Amino acid sequence: MSLMIMKHSIPDTIRSAMPEEKNAEKFLSQIADRFVGSEKVETSTILSKLVSIRYKGKGNIREYIMKMSNLVTRLRALNLELSDDILVHLVLISLPAQFSPFKISYNTQKEK
């Protein structure tokens, strides 16, 4: 019964790629094995977004920084630890030239 419920809740494209299984536990194990690689893809995609994102001067700078922070949080959930110091430097690198005084001010402070 549980196997039938699982199969009906999974999209046809995924279900058709799975071999026939009579045991619900083995079926779940096969699905987990198939999606291990997707964590690597997700990590790569998020990391790629994080290093390529740029602030274009439109919108709220706070929202932009929160967006970058959210990407780091998602990477941490995927067991890729990035320190807050790296996040700060990535934010500073991604800011346009109009933020140069802010960057200089940050870099001249003794505190992190």
LINZIFEN-V360100 format. One record per pair of residues at least 24 apart in sequence whose ideal C-beta (glycine too) atoms are under 10 Angstrom apart, sorted by the first residue. I is the first residue (numbers start at 1). GAP is how many residues later the second one is. If there is no record, write none. Layout:
BEGIN
i=<I/I>
gap=<GAP/GAP>
END
This chain:
BEGIN
i=<2/2/3/3/6/39/39/39/39/40/42/42/42/42/43/43/43/43/43/43/44/44/45/46/46/46/46/46/46/46/46/46/47/47/47/47/47/47/47/49/49/50/50/50/50/50/50/50/51/51/51/52/53/53/53/54/54/54/54/55/55/55/55/55/55/56/56/57/57/57/57/61/61/61/61/64/64/64/65/65/65/68/84/85/88>
gap=<25/26/24/25/25/38/39/40/41/38/32/33/35/36/31/32/34/35/36/37/34/36/29/24/25/26/27/28/29/31/32/34/24/25/27/28/31/33/35/25/26/24/25/32/36/37/40/44/39/42/43/42/37/38/41/39/40/41/42/36/39/40/41/43/44/38/40/38/39/41/42/30/34/38/41/27/30/31/26/29/30/26/28/27/24>
END
